Amino acid sequence: MQIKKIEALPLRYPEPNDHNNLRHIMLVRVETDNGLVGWGEAITMWPEASRAAKIIVEDGMRPILLGRDPRDTYAIWLAMKEQSWWYGYGGIASFAVSALDIAMWDLKGQSLGVPLHQLFGGKLTPRLRACISTHPSKSSIDDMADELAQYARQGFTAIKCGFGKKGSANLGYDQERDIAFVKAVRAACGPKVDFMVDYGHPVRMEVNQAIRVAHAYEEVGIRWLEDPLRTWDWEGYARLRAAVKTQVCTGEDLWTPGDYHRLIKSGIVDIVMIDPGRAEGITGYWKVQEMTTHENRYINAHAWSSAIITAASIHLTAATPNHIVMEMKPYRNPMQHELVKEPFEPHDGYIDVPDKPGLGVEVDEAVVRKYAFE
């Protein structure tokens, strides 16, 4: 089996889970000489990053991959790393590597007739506990807490809220409001629901502020505190980690296994956040997974993109002994419910692990064309 064709496909779509803001991703479509098609994704976020990643895929990676056997996943991953050594220690090249690596693993599973999780030793559980990952938008704290409580009543036992987002919530900018919101959510959802607080990129907080709010959250109990500081403020994270009992989560905007190795060895993180559509694909993800297992840390998939990343993340999470939850968007959206023929849907607070070969998704190419942009 040989790689016959590689296409990079930037997509733009409105995201109902993010106030209908336009979001951007880049898909890759890899076709073999025996007719198999594998799909991969990079979470490029912005149009310029999508276009740049497309150039790297088609002008940089495609010439060295055509004619190769896609089942040689590690050899191909190393070849892509070697191709981009001058410009590829993080950044746009990692997007290209990520998308192509995911597609190779999809093809590998399809050619062998086995699901992705079986290529990593098999699923350790037939279903995963789903976490509703939300961006609250209402102006009233009580209204937002009641909205989240509805998910608890539907059977979800884990809820995560992103602060610093658009809309009227005004979370992440007023610490007293943040604390009041967390207390209201805990009262509305009850003590058995894991609640996670995720500080978004626009939020600016230094370590003493982070320690103060973390102590306030400890009074009501949250499962983890995510990205309260900038990723590279590792001195600040060390002070925070020493001062609080709440689990600290970070890492979603790192790029390479080397980045994650330094993060994990620093001792500042309890839960490592990673996205296969950014951190050099399934190969990169699994390298980090093995580090977290060895160091007795949790790993959590940052799977807030299309059904392709969701599929890869579900398989990898299911094969991982040190996961907590699998994050899912609450509202129907184009890249989850239009892009693939059988969307992933939680039931009673859980998500089933697919057993179809490869990623286990069938992409609707008409939908790809619908949302494509140049």
Number of C-alpha atoms within 10 A of each C-alpha: 15 17 23 19 15 22 16 24 22 28 24 21 18 16 18 15 18 18 14 11 12 14 17 24 26 28 28 25 20 25 22 20 13 11 12 17 21 28 26 29 32 35 26 26 16 15 19 12 20 27 21 17 29 26 17 19 25 15 11 17 23 21 11 13 20 17 15 15 19 27 20 12 20 15 13 21 21 13 16 26 19 11 15 19 12 9 12 19 15 18 18 23 28 27 32 36 34 30 31 37 30 30 28 30 28 30 29 25 22 21 16 12 13 19 24 30 26 17 17 14 10 16 23 13 14 12 19 22 21 25 27 25 22 20 23 27 20 15 13 13 22 15 15 19 21 17 16 22 20 13 19 22 12 11 15 23 23 24 25 24 21 18 24 20 21 15 14 11 21 19 27 24 16 9 16 12 15 21 18 15 19 22 19 19 25 22 14 18 24 14 14 10 20 20 24 22 23 22 23 19 16 12 17 15 17 15 17 13 14 22 21 14 16 25 15 18 22 14 9 15 18 21 19 23 23 24 23 29 22 20 16 12 11 16 12 19 26 15 15 24 18 10 14 15 12 18 17 21 24 25 25 21 18 20 26 22 19 15 16 25 14 10 19 21 12 13 14 21 22 21 24 24 22 26 29 32 37 30 30 30 30 32 21 27 26 19 16 24 27 14 18 22 15 9 13 13 17 19 27 24 24 22 26 16 24 22 25 29 27 26 21 29 26 28 26 25 27 25 22 24 14 18 22 18 23 24 25 23 21 16 14 14 18 16 22 23 16 18 23 21 12 14 17 19 17 20 14 14 20 19 21 17 21 21 17 15 20 30 32 22 23 17 19 12 11 11 15 19 12 12 17 17 15 10
